[in-house]
Amino acid sequence: MRCAVWTGGREFRIEERPAPEPGPGQVRVRVHACGVCLTDVHAIDGLLRETLPPAVLGHEFGGVVDALGPGVSGLSPGAAVACAARGGFAEQVVLPATGAFPLPAGVPVEESAFVEPILCCNTAVQNAALPMGGTVLLTGAGPMGLLTLQLARRGGASWAVVSEPDPARRALAARLGADAVLDPTQTDVRGAVYDLTAGRGVDAAFECAGRPEPLADCLRSVVREGAVVMVGVNARTAGLDLNLYDFHYRALRLIGSYGGAGRSGFAGATRWLGRLDLAPLISHRCDLDGIAQAFELARAGTGMKVLVGAGLA
């Protein structure tokens, strides 16, 4: 089988390896699609935790079960699954059967690549403890921001505003549930939010761009006792100039929501498939041979979600 091995810096090589065999309690999945997560991009660029090469990356993936190890029940060859595992930039992956989650009927297999991001965004919405009928601000309308937008609307938000500098992403945010969209390069976000909410502010804000400036916009835009949830991942060197008196006096909550656990877990995230509009979030599909280009596309932010898989190009 082929796999894409990160060898350091921004370099990858394609290796041929023997097909892995599942052991007791394991399954082998033929990977259909694996999403390029910006945390992987930032990790190999040295912006996040230390990641050492060589490594087969990829944790947003799914495919079709093609072999079962001894003692596995409840799954059968041919079942389409989302995978809670790593190493998805390969043609085949062996993982515990407990980490393979069958897709709802009728869901395209490539949408399995969204389950891990859905889990992260669903956890963020749960962490906000959003009141039913609440109002929200989201900064950043990339894939994570637009997933969070859809989940927040389904989790009780009656009104949502999205701040995003890219006009195409703003248009997509409006299509997927934003009541208002703002260009932060042209508009004072806090002032616009207060104007749109008759001077009240929003109940919760989700920072999905992974930058200090929109995080500051979020903190300035929430109501007293409001929640600000960090969804986007900042660089290790990023900092924030925070007015501590204002933060304390307004009794705000700043919540780091890194990764996902959530009350419903990976199984619950899989059940969102078919209920969220995911097709517009896919901008590029690349074969394993094109993984370096796929990472460049994700790094540049010129598209949305980039999927990698054997034969996808």
C-alpha positions, 0 to 999 in steps of 0.5 A, spaced: 500 500 500 502 507 499 502 512 504 505 519 505 510 520 509 512 527 512 520 527 512 521 534 515 520 541 514 514 541 508 517 535 505 513 528 504 515 522 500 510 516 498 512 510 500 510 503 498 509 498 505 506 492 506 498 492 507 497 492 515 494 486 518 488 487 523 490 483 530 485 481 535 479 486 536 482 490 530 479 492 523 483 494 517 480 500 513 481 502 506 481 510 506 477 514 502 478 521 504 483 524 509 482 532 511 488 536 511 487 539 518 490 546 520 493 543 526 497 538 522 499 544 517 502 548 523 505 543 527 510 541 521 511 549 520 513 549 528 508 553 530 504 548 535 507 542 539 513 539 537 512 533 532 518 529 529 519 526 523 518 521 519 511 520 520 504 519 517 499 524 519 492 525 518 486 524 523 480 526 519 479 520 515 474 515 514 473 509 508 471 502 508 472 496 512 476 491 508 478 486 513 476 484 520 481 481 526 479 476 530 473 477 535 470 483 532 463 483 531 458 489 529 462 491 523 463 487 516 467 488 510 464 493 506 461 498 511 463 505 510 466 508 517 469 514 520 475 513 524 477 515 530 485 514 529 491 517 526 495 515 520 490 517 515 494 519 509 495 512 507 491 507 503 489 502 508 489 503 516 489 498 522 485 501 528 481 498 534 474 496 532 472 501 537 474 507 533 470 505 527 464 508 527 458 506 521 456 512 517 448 514 517 445 511 511 446 515 504 451 519 507 457 520 502 463 516 504 468 522 503 464 526 509 467 521 514 473 526 514 468 531 517 467 527 523 473 529 527 472 536 526 464 536 527 466 533 534 471 539 536 466 544 534 460 540 537 464 540 544 466 548 543 458 549 542 457 545 548 462 548 552 459 555 551 453 553 555 449 557 550 442 559 552 436 557 548 434 562 543 441 566 544 445 570 540 452 568 537 458 571 534 463 567 530 470 570 527 473 566 521 469 562 516 473 557 514 471 550 515 471 550 523 467 556 523 462 554 518 461 547 522 461 551 528 456 556 525 451 550 523 452 546 530 450 553 534 444 554 530 442 547 531 444 548 538 439 553 540 442 560 537 436 564 534 441 569 531 448 569 528 453 574 526 460 572 522 466 576 522 470 574 516 475 578 511 474 573 505 468 575 501 467 568 498 467 565 505 462 571 508 457 569 502 458 562 504 457 563 511 450 567 509 448 561 505 449 556 511 446 560 517 449 567 518 444 572 519 449 578 518 456 578 516 462 583 517 468 584 514 473 586 520 478 589 515 472 595 514 468 594 520 469 595 527 466 588 529 464 590 536 461 596 534 457 593 529 455 587 533 452 592 538 448 596 533 445 589 530 443 587 537 440 594 539 446 595 544 446 588 548 452 584 545 452 577 544 451 571 549 457 567 546 462 568 541 466 563 538 473 565 535 475 560 529 481 563 526 486 562 531 488 569 531 489 574 537 485 580 534 479 576 532 479 573 539 479 580 542 473 582 538 470 576 541 471 579 548 469 586 546 462 583 543 459 579 548 454 581 554 456 581 561 457 573 563 458 572 556 462 566 554 468 566 549 470 559 546 477 559 543 476 554 537 481 556 532 488 554 534 493 560 535 501 559 534 505 558 541 508 565 541 501 568 540 499 573 546 493 577 547 493 584 550 487 583 555 484 588 560 483 584 566 479 589 570 474 589 564 474 582 563 473 581 571 468 586 572 464 583 566 464 576 569 466 573 562 468 566 561 474 565 556 474 557 554 479 554 551 476 548 547 482 544 544 480 538 540 473 534 542 470 530 547 463 532 548 458 529 551 456 525 545 463 523 543 465 521 536 459 516 535 454 523 536 459 527 531 458 521 526 450 522 527 451 529 525 452 527 518 446 528 513 444 533 518 449 538 516 451 542 509 458 539 508 459 539 501 460 546 500 466 546 505 470 541 500 474 545 495 479 541 493 480 533 492 488 530 491 491 524 490 496 521 495 501 523 490 499 531 491 499 531 499 505 537 499 500 541 494 494 539 499 498 542 505 500 548 501 493 549 499 490 549 506 496 553 508 494 559 503 487 559 505 485 559 498 480 554 499 476 551 504 477 543 506 482 540 502 481 532 502 486 527 500 485 520 498 488 514 493 484 516 487 481 522 489 484 527 484 
